[in-house]
Amino acid sequence: MKNLTLVFSLFLAFNVSAQYSFRAYNLNVKRGQEEAVVKAFTEFSEGEKWKSGGVMLQSVGFKNDVTHRILVWGDPENWGTERERTDEEWDLYREKMNNYTHPNPIDNAMGSLLGFSEGDWKANRLARIYDVRVHDPVKFKSAWDKNVKEAKKILGDRRMGLIRYEVGGTPGATHGLVIYGKNNNDVQVTLRKIQETKAFKEYISSRGKVEYIQTYTAYTAVRFQ
């Protein structure tokens, strides 16, 4: 995708490797223009076939000056849609989005998807994201993978994943921890069940130093791939 200046888990319904990258673009949608943004995004994205990955629009909560974001993900060696969009299509899309958003915030991000458990994204659209600073990435990744493996029975069709920020993102954060559920209460109950397990206690004790920087939510409105 070229000239992508207005588009923003995370966060996916299948297992991914570090070969998959993501780009996250934050938006500040004007009050009363939420439906117009969904319509403009859908008209621009619907019907396109992606070489890998896809794109989705999410509404964002508890993150200052951010109301929505667009997430693009895929293999950086096989990126974007099969059909190259024309300059006219891009210009019209940007014009529409500029009419509905202002001012657009910072903290856009690029990075890698380090792994997501499988699940049903349509049934579980609400994500809680913990942006953290990991001091020992190797130790942390090993502990994280073991915890997710043990949590699968509790997660059911919910997804849980890990991302690494490489450009931009929440200042001070190196990684994002993501868990999806049906709504905020469902996510909270699921987390409590996981935190009561022996595997979670082992994860906390073996992951190394981790600093929590920011926590926010994201709800998947529409998604194409």
C-alpha positions in Angstrom: 0.0 0.0 0.0 1.4 3.4 -1.0 1.0 6.8 0.5 -0.8 5.4 3.5 -1.0 8.4 5.8 -4.4 8.0 7.5 -4.6 4.3 8.3 -4.1 2.3 11.6 -4.7 -6.6 18.3 -3.6 -6.8 17.0 -4.1 -8.7 16.3 -5.1 -11.6 14.5 -7.1 -14.8 14.4 -4.3 -17.1 13.3 -0.8 -18.0 14.4 1.8 -15.6 13.1 5.6 -15.5 13.0 8.1 -12.7 13.4 8.0 -12.6 9.6 4.7 -10.8 9.8 4.8 -7.0 10.4 2.2 -4.5 11.4 1.6 -0.8 10.9 -0.7 1.0 13.3 -2.1 4.5 12.5 -4.0 6.4 15.1 -7.0 8.6 14.3 -9.0 11.3 16.2 -12.5 11.1 14.7 -14.6 14.2 15.1 -17.7 13.8 17.3 -20.6 12.4 15.3 -18.5 11.2 12.4 -17.8 7.7 13.6 -20.3 6.0 11.1 -18.9 8.1 8.3 -15.4 6.9 9.0 -16.5 3.2 9.1 -18.3 3.8 5.7 -15.3 5.5 4.1 -12.9 2.8 5.3 -15.2 0.0 4.2 -15.8 1.4 0.7 -12.0 1.8 0.3 -11.1 -1.7 1.6 -13.9 -4.0 0.8 -13.5 -6.4 -2.1 -9.7 -6.1 -2.3 -7.6 -9.3 -2.2 -4.6 -9.1 0.1 -1.3 -10.7 -0.9 -0.9 -11.5 2.8 -2.4 -10.3 6.1 -5.1 -7.6 5.8 -6.4 -4.4 7.4 -8.9 -3.5 10.1 -10.5 -0.4 11.7 -10.8 -0.3 15.5 -12.3 2.1 17.9 -10.0 2.9 20.8 -10.7 3.6 24.4 -8.6 4.9 27.4 -5.9 6.3 25.1 -5.6 10.0 25.2 -6.6 11.8 22.0 -7.1 8.6 20.1 -10.6 7.5 19.1 -9.8 5.0 16.3 -6.9 3.3 14.6 -6.3 1.4 11.4 -4.1 -1.7 11.6 -2.4 -3.1 8.5 -0.5 -6.4 8.8 1.2 -8.9 6.6 4.4 -10.4 5.2 6.8 -7.4 4.4 8.0 -9.4 1.4 4.4 -9.9 0.1 2.7 -6.7 1.3 -0.5 -5.0 0.4 -3.3 -5.7 -2.0 -3.0 -7.5 -5.3 -4.6 -4.6 -7.2 -2.6 -1.4 -7.1 -4.9 1.5 -6.2 -4.7 4.6 -8.4 -3.6 8.0 -7.2 -7.2 9.2 -7.7 -8.5 6.5 -5.4 -6.0 7.4 -2.7 -6.7 11.1 -3.0 -10.4 10.6 -2.7 -10.0 8.4 0.4 -7.6 10.8 2.1 -9.9 13.7 1.4 -12.8 11.9 3.0 -10.8 10.8 6.1 -9.5 14.3 6.5 -13.0 15.6 6.6 -13.9 13.3 9.4 -10.7 13.4 11.5 -8.8 16.2 13.2 -6.3 16.6 14.6 -4.7 13.2 14.0 -2.6 12.1 17.0 1.0 10.8 17.2 2.3 7.5 18.5 1.7 5.7 15.2 3.7 2.4 15.2 5.4 -0.2 13.1 6.7 -3.6 14.4 6.5 -7.3 14.3 3.9 -9.9 15.4 5.6 -12.3 17.6 2.7 -14.8 18.0 -1.1 -14.9 18.4 -3.2 -17.8 19.6 -6.0 -18.9 17.2 -9.5 -17.8 17.9 -12.8 -16.3 16.6 -12.3 -12.6 15.9 -15.9 -12.0 15.1 -17.1 -13.4 18.4 -14.3 -11.6 20.3 -13.8 -8.1 19.0 -12.7 -6.3 22.2 -9.0 -6.2 23.0 -7.1 -5.0 26.0 -3.6 -3.9 25.2 -0.8 -3.5 27.7 2.2 -1.5 26.3 5.2 -2.5 28.3 9.0 -2.1 28.4 10.7 -5.6 28.4 14.3 -5.6 29.7 15.1 -9.2 28.6 13.2 -10.0 25.4 14.5 -13.5 25.0 13.6 -14.5 28.6 10.3 -12.8 28.3 9.3 -14.4 25.0 10.0 -17.9 26.4 8.0 -17.2 29.6 5.1 -15.7 27.5 4.9 -18.7 25.2 4.6 -21.1 28.0 1.9 -19.0 29.7 -0.2 -18.8 26.6 0.1 -22.5 25.9 -1.1 -23.3 29.4 -3.9 -20.7 29.2 -5.5 -22.1 26.0 -8.2 -24.0 27.9 -9.2 -20.8 29.7 -9.0 -18.7 26.5 -11.3 -20.9 24.5 -12.0 -19.0 21.2 -10.4 -15.8 22.5 -7.1 -14.7 21.1 -3.9 -13.7 23.0 -0.8 -12.3 21.5 2.5 -10.5 21.6 3.8 -7.7 19.4 7.2 -5.9 19.3 7.4 -2.2 18.6 10.2 -1.2 16.2 9.3 2.3 15.1 7.1 4.7 17.1 4.4 3.5 19.5 3.8 4.4 23.1 6.9 6.3 24.3 9.0 3.9 26.4 7.2 0.7 25.4 9.0 -2.1 23.6 6.2 -4.6 23.4 2.4 -4.9 23.5 0.5 -7.7 25.3 -2.9 -8.3 23.8 -5.9 -10.3 24.9 -9.3 -10.4 23.2 -12.8 -11.1 24.5 -16.4 -10.5 23.9 -16.5 -7.3 26.0 -14.6 -5.6 28.8 -16.1 -7.8 31.5 -15.3 -10.9 29.5 -11.7 -9.9 29.2 -11.5 -9.1 32.9 -13.0 -12.4 34.0 -10.7 -14.3 31.6 -7.6 -12.5 32.9 -8.5 -13.3 36.5 -8.9 -17.0 35.7 -5.4 -17.0 34.0 -3.8 -15.0 36.8 -5.0 -17.6 39.3 -3.1 -20.5 37.6 0.3 -21.9 38.5 1.5 -21.2 35.0 0.8 -17.5 35.3 2.8 -17.3 38.6 5.7 -19.1 36.9 5.4 -16.6 34.0 5.7 -13.7 36.4 8.7 -15.1 38.2 10.6 -16.2 35.0 9.9 -13.3 32.5 12.5 -10.9 33.8 11.9 -7.2 34.5 8.8 -5.7 32.9 7.5 -2.1 33.2 3.9 -1.3 32.4 3.7 1.9 30.4 0.1 2.2 29.2 -3.1 0.1 29.0 -6.0 0.8 26.6 -8.7 -1.0 24.7 -9.5 -1.5 21.0 -12.8 -2.8 19.4 -12.7 -4.2 15.9 -15.4 -2.6 13.9 -14.5 -4.0 10.4 -11.8 -6.2 9.1 -10.7 -7.3 5.6 -8.0 -9.8 4.5 
